[in-house]
Each structure stands twice: as C-alpha cells, then as structure tokens.
Amino acid sequence: MSAAKANNHQDTYRATAIALLLIGGLYMLDKLIHFASHGLGWITDKNYLLLYTAAIFLFFKRDKSVGIVLTGLWLVMNIDLVIALLGNVSAYLLPLALLLVGGILLLISKR
C-alpha cells in the first residue's frame, strides 16, 4: 500500500511539474511574440490554462480524479461556450449528462 501511495505522489508531482512548465513556457512565449497581436490571445486565457492543466492531469496521472474534477470545473466555468457549441441539443444533453453523472456517482458511493 505504501508503494502505491508513493507512486500516486510521484504521478501528482510529474503532472504538476509538466503543467507548471507548460504554463510558464506559454507566458514566456506570450511576452516574446505577443499572442494577442497575432489573434491568438486565447492561448494564455485563464480558462484555457485550466483546460490544459486538466488534460495534463488526465494524461500523466494514473488516478484520473483530479483531471476529471478540473475538466468538470472548466465545463461549469464555460457553460455558455458549451451550450453555444451544442446548439439546440444542449437543452436535452445537459440535464441528461447531469443525471448520468449523478447516477454513476451514486453507484460508486454505495460500493
């Protein structure tokens, strides 16, 4: 059990380090080439930095819970964008997704 816990910390440190390196690199590039002047200001937008971090945690960490929570947080913060992208389907998709996630969490909690 101790080895698994140490491995979890190692995964967390690796994912955090990669996320910090990516964000630092993006900010450095932004200072050098000014993304906004090329129409790419969205690259360093705080909402997308959260999405990059979520993707890194999903990719590099064995326990996907942090990545899933960060992705969910990004979805909640950008619900207007998600609804605009989905169009009329979003009227049914969002409640269905909430029911599905709630049901899955309920089943997992009973184990």
Buried (B, 14 or more C-beta within 10 A) or exposed (E): EEEEEEEEEEBBEEBBEBBEEBBEEBEEBBEEEEBEEEEEEEBBEEEBBBBBBBBBBBEBBEEEEBBBEBBEBBBEBBEEEBBEEEEEEBEEBBEEEEEEEEEEEEEEEEE
